[in-house]
Amino acid sequence: MVHAFIMVKTGAGSSEDVQGQIADLDGITDAHVVAGEYDVIVEATGDEVYDVLSTASKKISAMEGVTDTKTYVSLSA
């Protein structure tokens, strides 16, 4: 099992909408609107690294309102 954190930047005023859409995706265990450099922090899991990266690049990055993402794969068990 792969565990990762996806940091998401959104356009002005769209953080809550984006967070709600992300929370409904398969493989997402948690999503929070936060203050700081990023607007939404997402916890994701998958069977393989590819699963998590696919969710970030094909699903989250393609959402209306998302301007940038960074994915950090957890190295701890």
Buried (B, 14 or more C-beta within 10 A) or exposed (E): EBBBBBBBBBEEEBBEBBBEBBBEBEBBEEBEBEEEEBBBBBBBBBEEEEBBBBBBEEBBBEBEBBEEBEBEBEEEE
